Amino acid sequence: MELHPLKVFLAVASEKSFSRAAEKMLRTQPAISLAVQRLEAELQEKLIDRSAKDLLLTDAGRIVLEYARRFENLQQEMSNALAELRDNSAGRLIIGANESTSLYLLRHIQAYRRLYPKVKVQVRRSLSSRIPAQLVDGDLELGMLTYDPGDDRLVSTTIYTDHLAFVVAPRHRFASRTSVSISELGMETFIAHNVTSPYREMVLREFQRLKVPLNMDVEMPTVETIRRMVQRNEGVAFLPRMCVEQEIEQGALREVRVDELSVERKIRLVHPARRALSHAARAFLELVRTSS
């Protein structure tokens, strides 16, 4: 099988249009249609439901799309490897991280760029729950997680230890306290992150165990919006300490210990166990390990 028909099919499926795929690949629409038809004939499967008004893939089409993406990733890996042969510092580094772990990467990326200025660095914002699969499928070379993926296809290295901080505004009634009990928090309004995580579940379980209501009346999409709401005394929150460190040091927020909750967050750098890393990824992994 030639790779070109797979590339054409991938473009059609991604653009959800034969005409837009033709524009993207600088080909005519009849040429794009013919390439897809030849692929269907070779595979002896219909890949696109042509009876539908909008472009829809058949079950076989969805399977072929998944493998077409993998072929594209492999081709990119080959291109990166050949570039590294010509120039030891060239290539591309793709790291998957969620909002909070992206902040931890900043100082490492700054140091890395000084050492390898020709490497293109791309940090993709991903849900933590999806990063392990993206690493296995080859969409990412490295990933940042705050939990152990528990997958023998991945290698996980702890590079930083953080904790979940209970934060309030400077004028909040608990701001002058060094600690509080969960039983005192039943009347508080919590500003919650609307992305589920193992740490959110830990907090929920502890409140449930002690039979204290956890009033998450406000949910926000980012740590930044939660932080600003708390600073305005619109509620309180549990946030990664690394995300509010500067505000605590400047007095814009207060951290108060919760007696029954001590939640440690381990930041892990994860990579595939059985796939060779590019020079760019190996260099970044070594830099982070030695500076952590």
GUDREN-215638 format. One line per field, with one value per residue (C-alpha): residue number from 1; residue in three letters; x, y, z. Coordinates in steps of 0.001 Angstrom, whole numbers, plus 524288, in hexadecimal, padded with zeros to 5 digits. Each point is the difference from the previous one (the first is absolute). Layout:
doza	c(NUM,...)
lodo	c(Ala,...)
xx	c(X,...)
yy	c(Y,...)
zz	c(Z,...)
end
This chain:
doza	c(1,2,3,4,5,6,7,8,9,10,11,12,13,14,15,16,17,18,19,20,21,22,23,24,25,26,27,28,29,30,31,32,33,34,35,36,37,38,39,40,41,42,43,44,45,46,47,48,49,50,51,52,53,54,55,56,57,58,59,60,61,62,63,64,65,66,67,68,69,70,71,72,73,74,75,76,77,78,79,80,81,82,83,84,85,86,87,88,89,90,91,92,93,94,95,96,97,98,99,100,101,102,103,104,105,106,107,108,109,110,111,112,113,114,115,116,117,118,119,120,121,122,123,124,125,126,127,128,129,130,131,132,133,134,135,136,137,138,139,140,141,142,143,144,145,146,147,148,149,150,151,152,153,154,155,156,157,158,159,160,161,162,163,164,165,166,167,168,169,170,171,172,173,174,175,176,177,178,179,180,181,182,183,184,185,186,187,188,189,190,191,192,193,194,195,196,197,198,199,200,201,202,203,204,205,206,207,208,209,210,211,212,213,214,215,216,217,218,219,220,221,222,223,224,225,226,227,228,229,230,231,232,233,234,235,236,237,238,239,240,241,242,243,244,245,246,247,248,249,250,251,252,253,254,255,256,257,258,259,260,261,262,263,264,265,266,267,268,269,270,271,272,273,274,275,276,277,278,279,280,281,282,283,284,285,286,287,288,289,290,291,292)
lodo	c(Met,Glu,Leu,His,Pro,Leu,Lys,Val,Phe,Leu,Ala,Val,Ala,Ser,Glu,Lys,Ser,Phe,Ser,Arg,Ala,Ala,Glu,Lys,Met,Leu,Arg,Thr,Gln,Pro,Ala,Ile,Ser,Leu,Ala,Val,Gln,Arg,Leu,Glu,Ala,Glu,Leu,Gln,Glu,Lys,Leu,Ile,Asp,Arg,Ser,Ala,Lys,Asp,Leu,Leu,Leu,Thr,Asp,Ala,Gly,Arg,Ile,Val,Leu,Glu,Tyr,Ala,Arg,Arg,Phe,Glu,Asn,Leu,Gln,Gln,Glu,Met,Ser,Asn,Ala,Leu,Ala,Glu,Leu,Arg,Asp,Asn,Ser,Ala,Gly,Arg,Leu,Ile,Ile,Gly,Ala,Asn,Glu,Ser,Thr,Ser,Leu,Tyr,Leu,Leu,Arg,His,Ile,Gln,Ala,Tyr,Arg,Arg,Leu,Tyr,Pro,Lys,Val,Lys,Val,Gln,Val,Arg,Arg,Ser,Leu,Ser,Ser,Arg,Ile,Pro,Ala,Gln,Leu,Val,Asp,Gly,Asp,Leu,Glu,Leu,Gly,Met,Leu,Thr,Tyr,Asp,Pro,Gly,Asp,Asp,Arg,Leu,Val,Ser,Thr,Thr,Ile,Tyr,Thr,Asp,His,Leu,Ala,Phe,Val,Val,Ala,Pro,Arg,His,Arg,Phe,Ala,Ser,Arg,Thr,Ser,Val,Ser,Ile,Ser,Glu,Leu,Gly,Met,Glu,Thr,Phe,Ile,Ala,His,Asn,Val,Thr,Ser,Pro,Tyr,Arg,Glu,Met,Val,Leu,Arg,Glu,Phe,Gln,Arg,Leu,Lys,Val,Pro,Leu,Asn,Met,Asp,Val,Glu,Met,Pro,Thr,Val,Glu,Thr,Ile,Arg,Arg,Met,Val,Gln,Arg,Asn,Glu,Gly,Val,Ala,Phe,Leu,Pro,Arg,Met,Cys,Val,Glu,Gln,Glu,Ile,Glu,Gln,Gly,Ala,Leu,Arg,Glu,Val,Arg,Val,Asp,Glu,Leu,Ser,Val,Glu,Arg,Lys,Ile,Arg,Leu,Val,His,Pro,Ala,Arg,Arg,Ala,Leu,Ser,His,Ala,Ala,Arg,Ala,Phe,Leu,Glu,Leu,Val,Arg,Thr,Ser,Ser)
xx	c(80000,804D8,7FFA2,7FAA8,7F1D8,80057,80491,7F4F2,7F602,80573,7FE89,7F1F7,7FC5C,806AF,7FA18,7F2D6,7FFA8,805A2,8011F,80718,8090D,80303,80362,80894,80778,80075,7F8E8,7F366,7F3BE,7FE8D,80DFE,7FCDA,7F376,8071B,80AB1,7F5CC,7F8BE,80C93,802DA,7F25A,801DD,80D1F,7FA92,7F30D,7F8BC,7F7C4,80689,7F680,7F12F,7FC85,7F161,8010E,7FEA0,80C4E,80C82,7FF37,809A6,7FBB9,804C7,80ADC,80306,801FB,8097D,807B6,80047,80664,80AAF,801C1,80300,809D0,806A8,800C2,8062B,809E3,80362,8023E,808B4,807EF,80155,80467,809F1,805BE,8009D,80795,809E5,8029D,7FFF4,80196,7F7E5,7F4C5,7F2B9,7F352,7FBE2,7F1A2,7FBDF,7F249,7FC0E,7F400,7FE96,806C0,80B63,80292,80422,80A52,805C1,802FA,80D6C,80433,7FBF7,80779,80C65,7FDBB,7FE56,80D17,806A9,7F86D,7FB00,7FD20,7F68B,7F1AE,7F927,7F15F,7F873,7F286,7F584,7F9E3,7F73A,8086A,7F719,8030C,80EBB,80391,7F880,805E7,80DA6,7FD48,7FA34,80BB4,7F8CB,8090C,80E16,7FF70,7F4DE,7FE57,7F717,7FC6F,7FCDE,80661,7FA39,801DE,8030F,80BD6,800C0,803F8,80B76,7FC9C,80A2A,7FC7B,80696,7F910,7F7AA,7F541,7F3FF,7F1DF,7FE87,7F3A8,7FFF8,7F7BA,7FFE7,807C7,7F345,7F990,7FC5E,80A24,80B1B,8064F,7FF06,80B19,7F6B0,7F1A4,7F827,7F795,7F45A,801C9,7FF04,7F1FE,7FAED,80A7A,7FDEC,80A59,80479,8024C,80714,7F676,80A0A,7FFB4,80CBD,80490,80293,7F241,7FB0B,808CC,7FA47,7F21D,80220,8058A,7F49C,7F67B,80705,7FE9C,7F206,8032F,7F939,8091B,7F909,805AC,7F64A,80975,807F7,80A08,80783,80DC9,808A8,80208,7F170,7FEDA,80B99,7FA1A,7F2BD,80674,8081D,7F339,7FAB8,7F548,80353,80B0D,80721,80952,80A8B,80D73,809CE,808C1,7F4D5,7FE2A,80DD3,80271,7F2E4,80275,80D99,7FA8E,7F4BC,7F561,7FB8D,80160,802A2,7F96F,802ED,7F446,8025F,7F9F8,8055E,80E22,7FFEB,80D37,800E4,80B1F,80335,8045F,806BF,7FB1B,804C0,7FDD3,807AE,801FA,80174,80CEC,7FFB0,804EF,80C7A,7F7BD,7F79A,80BA3,806F9,7F41B,7FDFD,80E2B,7FF5B,7F3D4,8058D,80CB2,7F99D,7F4F6)
yy	c(80000,80D94,80AAC,80A87,7FAEC,7FF4E,80E2F,803DE,7F8B2,80635,80D8A,7FD2A,7FAAC,80B3E,80A9D,7F8DB,80424,7FB4C,80DE7,80543,7F42A,802F8,80E16,7FBAA,7F624,808DB,7F5CD,7FFE3,7FAB6,7F4F5,7FB9A,7FFB8,7F850,7F649,7FDB8,7FCE8,7F6EC,7F8AD,7FE93,7FA98,7F67C,7FB7A,7FE10,7FA90,808AD,80C33,80A7B,80B49,7FFBE,8075A,7FF4E,80993,80EAC,802B8,7F838,7F452,7F4ED,7F1E8,7F6EF,7FBA1,80E38,80331,7F494,8041E,80E1A,7FBAC,7F8AE,80B1D,8090A,7F63D,7FF39,80ED7,80014,7F5B8,807EF,80BFC,7F7F1,7FBD4,80E11,8044E,7F500,80378,80E67,7FC5F,7F894,80C4D,8092B,7FAAD,80ADC,80039,7F9A7,801CE,7FD8B,7FDED,7FF6C,7FDBB,806EB,80544,80E04,7FEBB,7F767,80929,80A2E,7F6CB,7FE48,80E73,800A6,7F31A,8047A,80CB0,7F871,7F652,80AB4,805DC,7F2E9,7FC04,80C51,7F8E1,7F64A,803B8,7FE3E,7FDD4,7FE3B,7FAAD,80271,7F2C7,7F9FB,7F7ED,7F44D,7FFF3,801D0,7F182,7FBD0,80B2A,7FB8C,7F1D9,80400,808A8,80CF9,8046B,7FCBB,804D5,802B6,80691,7F92A,80194,7F192,7F2EA,7FB26,7F1DF,7FB85,7F765,8062B,80CD4,80453,809BC,8083A,808BF,80D1A,808DD,7FEB7,809D6,8002C,8043A,80D30,80566,80E7E,80B91,80EA9,808C0,80571,7F2B1,7FC11,7F4F6,8086D,80200,7F19E,7F64F,7F46F,7FC67,7F386,7FAA9,80147,80ED3,80009,7FB70,80DD9,8043D,801D1,7F86B,80481,7F311,7FBFF,7F9BB,7F5DF,7F3B4,7FB32,7F612,80B41,80543,7F25B,7FF4C,80CB3,7FB8A,7F312,80680,8097E,7F4B4,7F7C5,80AD9,802E3,80E36,8065E,80467,80B4D,800E7,80A50,805E6,7F861,8067D,7FB05,80434,8014B,80E59,80326,7F871,80766,80D2C,7FC72,7FC3A,80C89,80796,7F87C,7F999,7F2D8,7F6F8,7F566,7F499,802A1,7FA79,8076C,80261,80773,809B3,800E1,80DBC,80529,7FA3C,80617,80D4C,7FF4B,7FFAC,7F2C0,7F8FF,7F179,7F9A2,7F20C,7F6D3,7F6B9,7F3E1,80221,7FEBE,7FCEE,7FE77,801F3,7F954,805E5,7F53B,80098,7F46E,7FA0F,7F35A,7F45A,7F8BF,80AF9,806D6,80E50,80A61,80731,80BE6,7F84B,7F8DA,80CEA,80613,7F415,80099,80EA6,7FEC0,7F47B,806E8,80CF0,7FA62)
zz	c(80000,7FC85,80A49,7F6F2,7FFC1,80EE4,8007D,7F6E9,80832,80C6A,7F9EE,7FBBD,80D70,80732,7F75B,7FF07,7F1D6,7F306,7FAF1,80C02,7FFC8,7F1BF,8036D,80B49,7F79E,7F3FC,7F7D8,7F84D,80671,7F5EA,80315,80E81,7FDBC,7F738,80A28,80A69,7F6B2,7FCEC,80E84,8023A,7F4C6,80543,80DB7,7FAE9,809A5,7FECD,80829,7FDFD,800C9,7F399,80297,80B5B,7FE0F,807C9,7FE5D,8092B,801B5,80067,80AC8,7F6D6,7FCFF,80E53,80166,7F3F8,804E5,80CB1,7F8AB,7F644,80B5F,8054D,7F2AA,7FFBD,80D94,7FBC7,7F3F6,80887,808FD,7F420,7FB5C,80D91,800C3,7F2AC,803C7,80C2A,7F7BF,7F82A,80BC0,80DA3,805FD,7F640,8013C,80732,80E0C,80348,80E3E,8050F,80C89,806C5,80494,80D2F,7FBC1,7F47C,80A01,80577,7F25A,7FDF1,8067C,7F9CD,7F26B,801FB,80372,7F4E7,7F5D6,803ED,7FD9E,7F3CB,7F940,7F331,805ED,7FE49,80D13,80071,80CB0,7FD2E,80A0E,8029E,80A1A,8093E,7FDF9,7F160,80076,8022C,7F3C9,7F822,8040A,7FC50,7F2D4,7FCDC,8002F,80AFF,8037D,80DF9,80949,80D2D,809BB,80E4A,801A6,7FD21,7F31D,80452,7F219,7FD20,7F279,80678,80866,80ABB,80728,80B8D,7FDD7,809B6,80C3C,8024C,808C8,7FF6B,806BF,80648,7FC9F,8043C,7FDAE,80959,805A7,801B2,80DEC,7FFA4,7FA8B,80D5D,8039E,7FE37,7FF34,7FF85,8014A,7F503,80927,7FF28,7F134,7FE81,7FE20,7F657,7F162,7F88D,7F29B,7F918,7F39F,7F69A,7FBB9,80838,805F7,80A1E,80972,7FED1,80326,80C0E,80538,7FD3A,806F7,80C2C,8010E,7FE0F,80A34,80A07,7FB93,7FD15,7F440,7F528,7F965,7F247,7FB8D,7F61A,7F5FA,7F748,7F416,803D2,80BEB,7FCA2,800F3,80CCF,80597,7FC69,805BF,80CD8,8002E,7FED6,80BB6,7F7FC,805FF,8040A,7F87F,80012,7F5D7,7FCC5,80871,7F43C,7F954,80B2D,8055A,7FB10,804F1,80D81,80097,7FBDF,809C2,7F59D,8055C,80CFC,80152,80BBB,8040D,800B0,80B4F,7F9D5,7F255,7FBE8,7F189,7F96B,7F144,7F8E5,7F2C9,7F6B7,7F2D6,7F807,7F350,7F843,804FA,7F32E,7F624,7FE03,803AF,7F6C1,80353,8037F,8099D,80604,80224,80670,808B3,8047C,80277,80881,807A9,8031E,803C6,8083E)
end
